[in-house]
Amino acid sequence: TWCSIKSIIVIEGAGAKVVNGEYHRSSEDYSGRPMWKKVDDEKLCIWYRTENGGHWRLGRTNDYYYLAQAPSNSLLPPMLGWVNAKDVYNGQYRRLANRDAIDPVPQMWAREGKKTGS
């Protein structure tokens, strides 16, 4: 599945139902990469963090549901390869995984288009 900087990302089938829905490209970048915000809850985002080898994250600040490894030069989130944040974080970082992050992991796809909400 393809994705471009202008894509609308659609998430379906996640065990944590709150993350399902449409994400539109934010006017803000994070770590020099584009960020997407959920249409009906702009605190839920898809963004890239460089620490710990770099991950795309799905969740809120310090409150992650799902993560995906990606090359350090990746400008776009992967559509496949997402894992439950609880399976990645342990020890002191376990608190960063949202307790409602449950399997199955999200199905993601992208489409070109205009915003359909606010």
HELIX and SHEET records of a PDB file:
HELIX    1   1 LYS A   17  VAL A   19  5                                   3    
HELIX    2   2 ALA A   85  VAL A   88  1                                   4    
HELIX    3   3 GLY A   91  LEU A   96  5                                   6    
SHEET    1   A 8 VAL A  83  ASN A  84  0                                        
SHEET    2   A 8 ASP A  63  GLN A  69 -1                                        
SHEET    3   A 8 HIS A  55  ARG A  60 -1                                        
SHEET    4   A 8 ASP A  41  ARG A  49 -1                                        
SHEET    5   A 8 ARG A  33  LYS A  38 -1                                        
SHEET    6   A 8 GLY A  21  TYR A  30 -1                                        
SHEET    7   A 8 ILE A   8  GLU A  12 -1                                        
SHEET    8   A 8 GLN A 107  ARG A 111 -1                                        
END                                                                             
